Amino acid sequence: MNSFFKEYFDWTIFLCILVLAASGLLSIYSATYDAYEGRDFFRQLLWFGVGFISMITMLLLPLRWLQRNALRIFFASLSLLVLVLVAGKRVYGSQSWLGFGGLGIQPSEFVKISTMLALASFLSRSDVKATDLKDLVKTSALVALPIGLIMLQPDFGTSLTFLAMFIPVLYWAGASKFLIIIIIAPAFVAAASIFGTTPFLIVLVLLGIGLYLLRQENPFFATLVFGVNVVIGFFVQIVYDKLPLYQQKRIATFLDPNNDPLGAGYNVIQAKVAIGSGGLWGKGFMRGTQTQLSFIPKQWTDFIFCVPGEEFGFLGGVVVLGVFAILLFHSVRLASIAKNRFGSLLAIGFTSLFAFHVFVNIGMSVGLMPVIGIPLPFLSYGGSSLVSYMMVAGLLMNVYANRKEY
Amino acid sequence: MIDEFGSAERRLVIRIVLLAGFLILFVRLFQLQYINAELYGKEAEENSIRNVPKVAIRGYVYDRKGKLLIDNRPSYTVMLTPVDFDKRQLPLLSTILSMTEESVLDRIKRGRKYNAFIPTRIKRDISFAELSMLEEHKDKLYGVEIQMESKRFYPTTARGSHLFGYAKEISDAQLEKQKSDYQPGDIIGSTGIEAKYEQFLRGVKGFEFISQNAKGQIIGNFDNGKHDIPPIDGLDLQLSIDGDVQALAESLMADKRGAVVAIDPRNGGIIALVSKPDYDLSLLSGTTPPDIWRALNNDEGIPLYNRATLTRYPPGSTFKMLLALTALDSKIIDENWTITCTGAYRYGNKVFKCEHVHGKVNVVDAIHRSCNVFFYQLMLKVGLDAWSDMGRKFGFGSQTKVDITEENSGLMPDRNYYDRVHGKGKWTQGYLISLGIGQGEVGVTPLQMANYAALLANKGKFYQPHAVNSIINKRTKQVERVPVDLRQISLSDKSWELVREGMRRVVMEAGGTGRAAFVPGIEVAGKTGTAQNPHGKSHAWFMGFAPFEDPKIAICVMIENVGYGGAFAAPLAGLCMEEYLYGEIIRYGKQPVPPIPNPPDEESVATNGR
């Protein structure tokens, strides 16, 4: 029995999830106890139960069945997204919730999973090559569908997570590095050009080096791409200068919240104060003055990292970061050892998804990233995200159990 | 090409990217929590910012002559931030404010439900004694602040209870509907002008940023208030109301039940709108003590009920001009058509009475001396359809779309109505006879009647009645006129002239029933009405306009259960018109205006319209 478990049960992922979910529940308890007398904590605990069952279900589903039916599942989940647009509720200005009785679910969280299943299933087909232009177009169309529907809600942050998942998966599947650079370069160039001349020049130099190293694939094309990016940079600069001042301010604040200490930057600065004042060892459980007095309005959703950061200090922050690191590096290893491509692609896709959420969310709390409203997996308050991430964990454990199958 | 799926190089790149991400976050945490921990710790201690909403000052309201009718005065409000408040101090706080612990707790809970970190109102308009008690116990009452706010103040003797209306604290039901715009404890216009012009009067809330320490105590304004967003004052209103006429009408009506509505026939602007009994608005602005609210609701005079726009009484003889106009304009009769009044009219086996034996009368005489028999016969001649069509043209049976308050549409009976009530073919002409003199099913509001008087004054220019002329932005000095609908009722000049001549004689010539509505030195036209009703003595009506040749004011006075319109309503109308046209009451010199007496209680009035 013991050896059976060792062979088929992924203890690393299981334990990581338990530690993360537990710190999430404690943080929610601490942050909301005063104002809500534990109501949110118990609700989240209930969601954890639902998530646990979903995780075990995902672990037990046959991987091959998932691979075969991935496209069907994908399109079924898209119909939910359409339903949201037609009949959904508005929360914080975007229409992304479906109500069933008293509970609301956010289908976009689950569409992330179904999209990844479809991507992995498609790219693992023997007749599909990540280097083939036609196949690339088809893959892109697959991702463009949910992104388009989610942009209609509109939910910019969630759309970004699809791209964050898609690009590493393409790369892993063997797409040329040249292509990857072409896709990601314009975003960096555009952002850098708004920041100022020096960042713009640095990014251009880096891009130039990258393209030079990869030039043998097509030197003329490499030069063209470089030229296009330079033009994009200047164009963005010109458009930005022409924008009304308030819009410029809004963009600048988005890229660097420190610009507007009382508007959008208010949360970020308060979050930094909360984390910074935690010091090395923290102020103790339920003793965080910042989170308790709630200078951070949404601290139990997007800014949840402030709670362990303030109450358990550097130690608490490092433990949370460390557990995430173990989870992610373990998943990359899983992607490398999985014999079947479907499982391998799933592992790399979900790793990217987690990594993006962790870096952006924590990066936002410590003032390094723009404020994009995406949750911290397993910790943030919210049923849909907790359940969907536990499903992802179940799928990763499933990949582990089937790692030796071709 | 070689298959690079998950190649060693790609594994390495992905691991490097992950490692870089974690390293950056690790270094940043170290920087924040070790290197700069002291700085942030201090900031957490000293420099936490809280934003406090600042309420805008509601707009001021002026009358047509620029006199201030609704003013604001400063008042002190107790605010409490739920998360900061120490619940053990609840007994102390409720004692100081002389509120029950439950009601204070209820207010805290409601604020907490909305947002526990924003101060919520506990009590408005506290007394100086309460204020000094709070200051004395300041150290124990964390989270309790005093905020300067404004409350409504009415500087003139015009009470305007139903006209101005009151603005009070938002109710849960209202809050649910407009959650994004209001917070618990906000003031919202609830009746009258305050309600209808709420969006202009309320202004825009501002925010003040306040630095607090970790215990929630206020240290001062953040960054010297540089980032504060000041509230924007509400817009002011210029009314068509004449404050003096309004006040005079209110005082003349003081011991009566009824309504006065005066309209400028040149543009539809309401000059006065009074409903009595009324109530003191200053008792209702802000928070109303429950006992006062109960008393108002249980008062048998129903002071909260707006008689000027919500009653539906028969108009009595004031309605005769409508029938005369219908008959004249459709050429069913002309000025030479006469009947002989013998003091009564028999239809089938029923006898309809007249007040006098008028002998031979034409249409002008019939209005002048208010002959019922003439109109009984005329009603049968004109028929229901033409009459009710004309009534609808004059706005009866539908709302006037007045801009200040809710209104009753009244009832203008027509064929469909009779078919519905009595059954098709089951009603006869006999049912219609009393309609001709404004009795029976027909029901009107005093506002509709004033509008009817204005239409007779300006020969059919139907302006939407309105109390607000323009909206003034005092910062930009921008004045925007409130748009007013206008339509024309087209009738022949001859019809208008004959009917208006009859009305002139009512007040100006011997034998008229409305002589008491005279205004010294000015020709007045009008018509009295004495409407029977099942609730006691008749309702007294007078409607009319002045000056006859160039009308500047049209008025309707309705007094419940006093008797003759000519005796009780007409003199009041005359005084109001005099005040408006001269700017003072000239008939008494400098003497005060004596009240108009009510009839002795035992007098019984049994009469058909007069």
HADDOCK unambig.tbl for C-alpha pairs under 7 A between the chains (distance, minus, plus):
assign (segid A and resid 35 and name CA) (segid B and resid 116 and name CA) 6.68 0.50 0.50
assign (segid A and resid 172 and name CA) (segid B and resid 5 and name CA) 5.74 0.50 0.50
assign (segid A and resid 172 and name CA) (segid B and resid 6 and name CA) 5.07 0.50 0.50
assign (segid A and resid 172 and name CA) (segid B and resid 10 and name CA) 6.54 0.50 0.50
assign (segid A and resid 173 and name CA) (segid B and resid 5 and name CA) 4.68 0.50 0.50
assign (segid A and resid 173 and name CA) (segid B and resid 6 and name CA) 6.44 0.50 0.50
assign (segid A and resid 174 and name CA) (segid B and resid 3 and name CA) 6.67 0.50 0.50
assign (segid A and resid 174 and name CA) (segid B and resid 4 and name CA) 4.73 0.50 0.50
assign (segid A and resid 174 and name CA) (segid B and resid 5 and name CA) 4.63 0.50 0.50
assign (segid A and resid 273 and name CA) (segid B and resid 40 and name CA) 5.10 0.50 0.50
assign (segid A and resid 273 and name CA) (segid B and resid 43 and name CA) 6.63 0.50 0.50
assign (segid A and resid 273 and name CA) (segid B and resid 44 and name CA) 5.88 0.50 0.50
assign (segid A and resid 274 and name CA) (segid B and resid 44 and name CA) 6.81 0.50 0.50
assign (segid A and resid 275 and name CA) (segid B and resid 33 and name CA) 6.75 0.50 0.50
assign (segid A and resid 276 and name CA) (segid B and resid 32 and name CA) 4.75 0.50 0.50
assign (segid A and resid 276 and name CA) (segid B and resid 33 and name CA) 4.57 0.50 0.50
assign (segid A and resid 276 and name CA) (segid B and resid 36 and name CA) 6.89 0.50 0.50
assign (segid A and resid 276 and name CA) (segid B and resid 37 and name CA) 5.01 0.50 0.50
assign (segid A and resid 276 and name CA) (segid B and resid 40 and name CA) 5.07 0.50 0.50
assign (segid A and resid 276 and name CA) (segid B and resid 41 and name CA) 6.48 0.50 0.50
assign (segid A and resid 277 and name CA) (segid B and resid 33 and name CA) 6.78 0.50 0.50
assign (segid A and resid 277 and name CA) (segid B and resid 37 and name CA) 5.51 0.50 0.50
assign (segid A and resid 277 and name CA) (segid B and resid 40 and name CA) 4.88 0.50 0.50
assign (segid A and resid 277 and name CA) (segid B and resid 41 and name CA) 3.80 0.50 0.50
assign (segid A and resid 277 and name CA) (segid B and resid 44 and name CA) 6.26 0.50 0.50
assign (segid A and resid 278 and name CA) (segid B and resid 33 and name CA) 6.40 0.50 0.50
assign (segid A and resid 279 and name CA) (segid B and resid 33 and name CA) 4.35 0.50 0.50
assign (segid A and resid 279 and name CA) (segid B and resid 34 and name CA) 5.84 0.50 0.50
assign (segid A and resid 279 and name CA) (segid B and resid 37 and name CA) 5.10 0.50 0.50
assign (segid A and resid 280 and name CA) (segid B and resid 33 and name CA) 5.82 0.50 0.50
assign (segid A and resid 280 and name CA) (segid B and resid 34 and name CA) 5.95 0.50 0.50
assign (segid A and resid 289 and name CA) (segid B and resid 214 and name CA) 5.97 0.50 0.50
assign (segid A and resid 290 and name CA) (segid B and resid 44 and name CA) 6.88 0.50 0.50
assign (segid A and resid 293 and name CA) (segid B and resid 83 and name CA) 6.87 0.50 0.50
assign (segid A and resid 313 and name CA) (segid B and resid 33 and name CA) 6.85 0.50 0.50
assign (segid A and resid 314 and name CA) (segid B and resid 29 and name CA) 6.56 0.50 0.50
assign (segid A and resid 314 and name CA) (segid B and resid 30 and name CA) 6.79 0.50 0.50
assign (segid A and resid 314 and name CA) (segid B and resid 33 and name CA) 5.80 0.50 0.50
assign (segid A and resid 336 and name CA) (segid B and resid 6 and name CA) 6.62 0.50 0.50
assign (segid A and resid 359 and name CA) (segid B and resid 21 and name CA) 6.57 0.50 0.50
assign (segid A and resid 363 and name CA) (segid B and resid 25 and name CA) 6.78 0.50 0.50
